[in-house]
Amino acid sequence: MRPGPVVAALRAATAADHDRVDALFAGCDLADRDSYVRLLHAHARALPAVEAVLAERQELPDWSPRTPLLREDMTDLDAGWPEPLPFDLAPDPAAGWGALYVIEGSRLGGVMLSRQVGAGLPARYLGAKHGSGQWRALLEGLDAAGGDDGWLDIAVGAARDTFRLYEQAVER
């Protein structure tokens, strides 16, 4: 699927942010329990905060929270549950779309990473793939929702804020 103009612009504007977050998680050995737990802890400091904010947004399409799956995996690992980091978004609808783009895009990467999870370790969270056509519908919705350059600037800012939250979560 070829992205539309809003999706392409958002992807290009946040590519460096995405690469930084990927690099921070690249050192995790998902076959090793302790390393895997560190990755899940970092995600637990970020994802629940973003999902809680997005759950209040009426302008967004349906999406499936992954926090419950993350909590189940961490419970199975007896890993505890860290305090989520604070997160807020501008009230503009574009901000919700920018943050949703990041967390739903991470679902794609999670599915690829889930193949590296060690035998016997739970992988509900990382293995939670989109339903049939769900990612495509989200991207089409994003392109349809996009407006002028101001709209895109707000969406890009929110996406960058979401990536920064994950960076902070890893640093802790």
C-alpha positions in Angstrom: 0.0 0.0 0.0 1.4 3.4 -1.0 0.9 6.0 1.8 -1.1 9.1 1.1 0.4 12.6 1.4 -0.3 13.1 5.1 1.1 9.7 6.1 4.1 10.1 3.9 4.8 13.6 5.4 4.3 12.3 8.9 6.6 9.3 8.3 9.3 11.5 6.8 9.1 14.1 9.5 9.4 11.5 12.3 11.9 9.1 10.7 14.8 10.3 12.9 12.7 10.0 16.0 11.7 6.4 15.0 15.3 5.5 14.3 16.4 6.8 17.7 13.8 4.7 19.6 14.6 1.6 17.5 18.3 2.1 18.3 17.6 2.3 22.1 15.7 -1.0 22.0 18.1 -2.7 19.6 20.3 -4.0 22.4 17.6 -6.1 24.0 18.0 -9.8 23.8 14.4 -11.0 23.8 15.5 -14.6 24.3 16.9 -13.6 27.6 14.3 -13.2 30.4 16.0 -10.3 32.2 16.6 -8.3 29.0 13.0 -9.0 27.8 11.7 -7.8 31.2 13.7 -4.6 30.8 12.1 -4.0 27.4 8.6 -4.7 28.8 9.2 -2.4 31.7 10.2 0.5 29.4 7.0 -0.1 27.3 4.9 -0.2 30.5 6.2 3.2 31.5 5.1 4.7 28.1 2.3 2.8 26.4 -0.3 2.9 29.2 0.1 6.7 29.5 -0.4 7.2 25.8 -3.3 4.8 25.6 -5.1 6.5 28.5 -4.9 9.9 26.8 -6.0 8.4 23.5 -9.0 6.6 25.1 -10.5 10.0 25.8 -10.3 11.1 22.1 -13.6 10.8 20.2 -12.1 11.9 16.9 -10.0 8.7 16.5 -11.0 5.5 14.8 -11.5 2.3 16.7 -8.2 0.9 18.0 -7.4 -1.9 20.4 -5.4 -1.1 23.6 -2.4 -3.3 24.2 -1.9 -2.3 27.9 -3.9 -5.4 29.1 -1.7 -7.7 27.1 1.4 -6.1 28.4 0.2 -6.4 32.0 -0.6 -10.1 31.4 2.9 -10.8 30.0 4.5 -9.0 32.9 2.3 -10.8 35.4 3.3 -14.1 33.9 7.0 -13.0 34.2 6.4 -11.9 37.8 8.0 -8.7 36.7 6.0 -6.1 38.7 4.4 -3.0 37.1 6.2 0.3 36.9 4.6 3.7 37.3 3.7 5.1 33.8 5.5 8.4 32.9 3.3 11.5 32.6 2.0 12.2 29.1 -0.3 14.8 27.7 -1.4 15.9 24.3 -2.7 19.2 22.8 -6.5 19.1 22.6 -6.3 19.5 18.8 -7.5 16.3 17.0 -4.3 16.2 15.0 -2.4 15.5 18.1 -4.4 12.4 18.8 -3.8 11.2 15.3 0.0 11.8 15.6 0.2 9.8 18.9 -2.0 7.0 17.5 0.2 6.7 14.4 3.2 6.0 16.7 1.7 3.4 19.0 -0.1 1.6 16.2 3.0 1.6 14.1 4.9 0.1 17.0 2.4 -2.8 16.8 3.9 -3.7 13.4 7.4 -3.7 14.9 6.3 -5.7 17.9 5.0 -8.5 15.7 8.4 -8.8 14.1 10.1 -8.7 17.5 7.8 -11.3 18.9 9.6 -13.9 16.8 12.7 -13.3 18.9 11.0 -13.9 22.3 12.6 -16.8 24.1 10.8 -20.2 24.3 8.5 -20.3 27.3 8.3 -16.5 27.6 4.9 -14.8 27.1 4.6 -12.7 24.0 0.9 -11.6 23.9 1.9 -7.9 23.9 4.6 -8.0 21.2 2.6 -10.5 19.1 -0.6 -8.4 19.1 -1.0 -7.7 15.4 -3.6 -5.6 13.7 -6.8 -7.1 12.5 -7.3 -7.6 8.8 -7.2 -4.2 7.1 -6.9 -2.3 10.4 -3.5 -0.7 9.7 -4.6 0.2 6.2 -7.8 1.8 7.5 -5.9 3.8 10.1 -3.5 5.2 7.4 -6.4 6.0 5.1 -8.2 7.7 8.1 -5.1 9.7 8.9 -4.8 10.9 5.3 -8.5 11.8 5.3 -8.3 13.6 8.6 -5.2 15.6 7.6 -5.6 19.2 6.9 -3.4 22.1 6.2 0.3 22.5 7.2 -0.8 23.6 10.7 -2.7 20.3 11.2 0.4 18.3 10.0 2.7 20.3 12.3 0.5 19.4 15.3 0.4 15.7 14.3 4.1 15.7 13.9 4.7 17.4 17.2 2.5 14.8 19.0 4.2 11.9 17.2 7.6 13.3 18.3 6.3 13.7 21.9 5.2 10.1 21.8 8.6 8.9 20.6 10.3 11.0 23.2 8.2 9.4 25.9 9.5 6.0 24.8 13.1 7.4 24.9 12.5 8.6 28.5 11.1 5.2 29.4 14.2 3.4 28.2 16.5 5.8 29.9 14.9 5.0 33.3 
